[in-house]
Amino acid sequence: QVQLVESGGGLVQAGGSLRLSCAASGNIFKINAMGWYRQAPGKQRELVASINSGGSTNYADSVKGRFAISRDNAKNTVYLQMNSLKPEDTAYYYCNADLIAADPFLKIRTYWGQGTQVTVSS
């Protein structure tokens, strides 16, 4: 019943900006870490940025200084502000969350969104 839904992807010119959003919904007891991954054709899926429940962040070296991850706990939403976009940022971006569903087991599970395409043109 828990699901993550991304939005905000699209086509943008190099140097431009996009803001991705990912909202978690369903019977959620607690969300721990949330993050963004991306996968380009022919490449492995890689971590772009993550943020834990305390607000600590982690970024891939390739996006440091350009991207910023944040979260709104009241809305169960994580954001990825992407600035100074480069063609090499083109990929399918996936939202990820480690959370505890509101069930009798109270077990931490990893959930993934469907993804959203980000394309950066020259």
C-alpha positions as CSV (number, residue, x, y, z in Angstrom):
1,Q,0.0,0.0,0.0
2,V,3.0,2.3,0.5
3,Q,4.1,4.0,-2.7
4,L,6.5,6.7,-3.8
5,V,5.6,9.0,-6.6
6,E,8.1,11.2,-8.4
7,S,7.4,14.4,-10.3
8,G,9.3,17.3,-11.8
9,G,11.3,15.6,-14.4
10,G,11.5,16.9,-18.0
11,L,13.7,18.4,-20.6
12,V,16.0,21.3,-19.8
13,Q,18.9,23.0,-21.5
14,A,22.4,22.7,-20.1
15,G,22.9,25.2,-17.3
16,G,19.3,25.1,-16.4
17,S,17.5,23.8,-13.3
18,L,14.9,21.3,-12.3
19,R,13.3,20.4,-9.0
20,L,12.3,16.8,-8.4
21,S,9.7,15.9,-5.8
22,C,8.9,12.5,-4.3
23,A,5.9,12.0,-2.1
24,A,5.5,8.8,0.0
25,S,1.9,7.8,0.7
26,G,0.1,5.0,2.4
27,N,0.2,3.6,5.9
28,I,3.6,4.8,7.0
29,F,4.8,4.5,10.5
30,K,8.1,6.2,10.1
31,I,10.5,7.2,7.3
32,N,14.2,6.9,7.9
33,A,16.5,7.7,5.0
34,M,15.3,9.0,1.7
35,G,17.3,9.4,-1.5
36,W,17.6,9.9,-5.2
37,Y,19.2,7.5,-7.6
38,R,19.7,7.7,-11.3
39,Q,20.4,5.3,-14.1
40,A,21.6,6.2,-17.6
41,P,21.5,3.8,-20.5
42,G,24.3,1.3,-20.3
43,K,25.3,2.4,-16.8
44,Q,24.8,1.1,-13.3
45,R,22.2,2.8,-11.1
46,E,24.0,5.2,-8.8
47,L,23.2,7.2,-5.7
48,V,22.8,10.8,-6.4
49,A,21.9,12.1,-3.0
50,S,20.5,10.9,0.3
51,I,19.2,12.4,3.5
52,N,18.6,10.7,6.8
53,S,16.0,11.4,9.4
54,G,18.3,13.8,11.2
55,G,18.9,15.8,8.1
56,S,22.4,14.6,7.3
57,T,23.0,14.5,3.6
58,N,25.3,12.7,1.2
59,Y,26.0,13.4,-2.4
60,A,27.7,11.8,-5.3
61,D,30.9,13.6,-6.2
62,S,29.6,14.4,-9.6
63,V,26.7,16.5,-8.3
64,K,28.3,18.2,-5.2
65,G,27.8,21.9,-5.3
66,R,25.1,21.7,-7.9
67,F,22.3,19.5,-6.4
68,A,20.6,19.9,-3.0
69,I,18.4,17.3,-1.3
70,S,15.9,18.2,1.3
71,R,12.8,16.8,2.9
72,D,9.5,17.8,4.4
73,N,8.7,15.3,7.1
74,A,5.1,16.7,7.5
75,K,4.4,15.9,3.9
76,N,6.5,12.7,3.7
77,T,8.2,14.3,0.7
78,V,11.8,14.5,-0.5
79,Y,13.1,17.0,-3.0
80,L,16.1,17.3,-5.3
81,Q,17.0,20.7,-6.5
82,M,19.2,20.4,-9.5
83,N,21.1,23.4,-10.7
84,S,23.7,24.0,-13.4
85,L,22.6,20.9,-15.1
86,K,24.9,19.1,-17.6
87,P,24.2,16.7,-20.4
88,E,25.8,14.0,-18.4
89,D,23.1,14.4,-15.8
90,T,20.6,12.9,-18.3
91,A,19.2,9.8,-16.7
92,Y,16.1,8.2,-15.3
93,Y,15.8,9.4,-11.7
94,Y,14.4,7.2,-8.9
95,C,13.2,8.1,-5.5
96,N,14.1,5.7,-2.7
97,A,13.0,5.5,0.9
98,D,13.8,3.3,3.9
99,L,10.7,3.2,6.0
100,I,8.6,1.4,8.5
101,A,5.1,0.6,7.3
102,A,2.3,0.7,9.8
103,D,1.9,-3.0,10.1
104,P,2.3,-5.5,13.0
105,F,5.9,-6.3,12.1
106,L,7.3,-2.7,12.1
107,K,10.1,-3.8,9.9
108,I,12.3,-1.4,7.9
109,R,11.9,-1.9,4.2
110,T,13.2,-0.2,1.1
111,Y,10.7,1.3,-1.4
112,W,11.3,2.7,-4.8
113,G,9.3,5.1,-7.0
114,Q,8.6,4.5,-10.6
115,G,11.1,7.0,-11.7
116,T,11.1,10.2,-13.8
117,Q,13.1,11.1,-16.9
118,V,15.5,14.0,-16.8
119,T,17.0,15.0,-20.1
120,V,19.6,17.8,-20.4
121,S,20.3,19.1,-23.8
122,S,23.2,21.1,-25.2
